[in-house]
Amino acid sequence: MAKETSAPLSVSERTRAALAEAKARGVVLGSAGTRNLQATLEKRTASADEFARLQQPVFAEFQARGLTHREMAAELNRRGIAAARGGEWTHGQVQRMLNRLASQA
């Protein structure tokens, strides 16, 4: 005898089934809110603070020389110092870095 197979479930049917199973396991659906993002935010802030701390001597030198934000970005790029995400510096990133360093002081 040939085994009888049913038609494959649609995406919405699979989604409903998975949500029903999660609910049966006691998962509270849709209640995370801002608590869901808090750990990520704290991790990103700590990482940015550490990056700023490491770059502080370079920025202190630039400020002592009286460079503008655009000049600082150009000098960082000339020196091959990567921005936080590995790319080139822009004057906006320099502005945010200086603001972060000022708030840490």
N, C-alpha and C positions, 0 to 999 in steps of 0.2 A: 504494500500500500504506500502510496505517495503521502508524504507528510504535508499537511495543510498549513500554509503560511498566510498570515494576515498582511494586509497592506501596511507599509511603513507609516509610522506616525509623523504628523506634520510638526513643524517647529513649535507652533503654539501648543500642540498637545504634549510634546516632550517638555516644554517649559512649565506648563501647568502641573504635569506629573512630578517634575523635579521640585517645584515649589511646595507641592503637597507633601512630598517625602521630607523635605527640610522642616516644614512646619510640624510634621509628626515626630521628628527628632527633638523638637523643642526650640528650634531656631526662631527668634523673634524677627519677623521680616519688616524691613522699612523703619527701624527704630534707631539706627546708628546716629544719624544727624551729625553734628559737629564733632562728637566723640570719635567718630570714624577717622577724621582727618587730623586730630590732635597729635598723635604720635608721629605722623609724617611731617607735620609742621615743625614740631620740636626737633626732629632729626635734621631737617633742612636748615633751620636756624642755627643749630649747633655747628653744622658743617660750614655754613657761611661765616659764622663768628671765628672759627678756627682758621679758615682761609684768610680772613681779614687780619687776624693776629700775625700770621706768617708774612703777610705783605706789608705790615705796618712800617718797618724800617725804610722800605723803598719809597713809600708815600710820604714819610717824614722828610726824606731827602728832597723829593720833588717839591714839597711845600716850602722847604728852606730855600730852594732855588727860585721860588716864585713862579713856577710853571702853571700855565692854564690847564684846564681839564683836558682839552684837546692835545696839548703838548705832552701831558702826562701819558695819555693813551698812546700817542705816537712813540714816546720813549719806551714804554713797556713793550710795545710790539717790536721796536727796533732791537731791544735786549733779548727778545725771544721769550719773555715771561708770558705764559698763557693765562687767559682769564679763567674764572672759576670752572667753566664748562669746557675748557680746552681751546677755545677760539681766540680771536684777536680782541683787543680791548677797544671800547668805544668811549666817547666822552661821557655818555650816560652811565656806563658801568663805573667809570672813575668817580662820578658824582655820588653814586650809591655807596661805593666803597668808602669814600671820605665821610659820608653821613654815618655809616656803620661804625667807622673808627672813632668818630666824634662821640657817638652814643656809648661806646665802650669805655671812653676815658673818664 
